[in-house]
Amino acid sequence: MDRAELTSYAYRKLRARILATSDVCILCGHGSADAVDHVISVKRGGPRLDPGNLAPIHGDNGCPTCLRKCNREKSDKPLSEVKHLITSRDWYSGP
């Protein structure tokens, strides 16, 4: 598969716009996402540069809160096939 779109100006501009809107990871729900991922992978027929098919996700460095490697765990699977984070603590409620 040709992944040249990941370095294109159009993709980088779209990525910046998505991350400026939200940095909450689509997989674990924690902030500080530093990458975007295709919700429906291109391999499975998802559009490459559709903003509706791209969402924030933690990239190579992983999530600083739960330490998951979200993008690696999701890979090209649909979100329904990836184990979501379930905790007994509400991380956003404060101390």
C-alpha positions in Angstrom: 0.0 0.0 0.0 1.3 3.5 -0.9 1.5 5.6 2.3 2.9 8.7 0.6 -0.2 10.6 1.8 1.2 10.6 5.3 3.9 13.1 4.3 1.7 15.2 1.9 0.9 18.8 2.7 -2.8 18.0 2.6 -2.5 15.3 5.2 -0.2 17.3 7.6 -2.6 20.2 7.4 -5.6 18.0 8.1 -3.7 16.3 11.0 -2.9 19.6 12.6 -6.5 20.8 12.3 -7.8 17.6 13.9 -5.3 17.8 16.8 -6.1 21.5 17.3 -9.8 20.6 17.7 -9.2 17.7 20.2 -6.2 15.7 21.6 -8.4 13.0 23.3 -7.3 9.6 22.1 -10.1 7.7 20.2 -8.8 4.4 21.8 -8.0 5.1 25.5 -9.8 8.4 26.0 -6.9 10.2 27.6 -5.6 13.5 26.4 -2.2 14.4 24.8 -2.8 12.4 21.6 0.0 13.3 19.2 -1.1 11.5 16.0 -4.3 10.8 14.0 -5.5 7.5 12.8 -8.0 6.3 10.3 -11.2 5.1 12.1 -11.9 2.7 9.3 -8.5 1.7 7.9 -7.6 2.4 4.3 -6.9 -1.3 3.9 -10.5 -2.0 4.8 -11.9 0.6 2.4 -11.8 3.8 4.6 -11.1 7.1 2.8 -7.6 8.3 3.1 -8.1 12.1 3.6 -11.7 12.4 4.9 -11.7 14.3 8.1 -14.6 12.2 9.3 -12.5 9.1 9.1 -9.5 10.5 11.0 -9.4 10.8 14.8 -6.7 11.6 17.5 -4.7 8.7 18.8 -1.5 8.2 20.8 1.4 7.5 18.4 4.8 5.9 18.8 5.4 7.3 22.3 2.2 5.9 23.7 -0.2 7.4 26.2 1.5 9.2 29.1 -1.4 8.3 31.4 -2.1 4.6 30.8 1.1 3.8 28.9 -0.7 2.0 26.1 0.6 2.1 22.6 -2.8 3.0 21.2 -2.0 3.3 17.5 0.0 0.0 17.5 -2.8 -1.8 19.4 -5.5 -0.6 17.0 -3.4 -1.3 13.9 -5.9 -1.8 11.0 -8.6 -3.3 13.2 -12.1 -1.7 13.6 -12.5 0.0 17.0 -15.1 -2.7 18.0 -12.3 -5.3 17.9 -9.9 -3.4 20.1 -10.1 -3.7 23.9 -11.0 -0.4 25.3 -9.7 0.9 28.6 -12.0 0.3 31.5 -11.1 1.7 34.9 -12.9 2.2 38.2 -11.5 5.7 38.4 -12.8 8.8 36.6 -9.5 10.3 35.4 -11.2 13.6 34.6 -13.1 14.2 37.9 -10.0 15.6 39.7 -8.6 14.7 43.0 
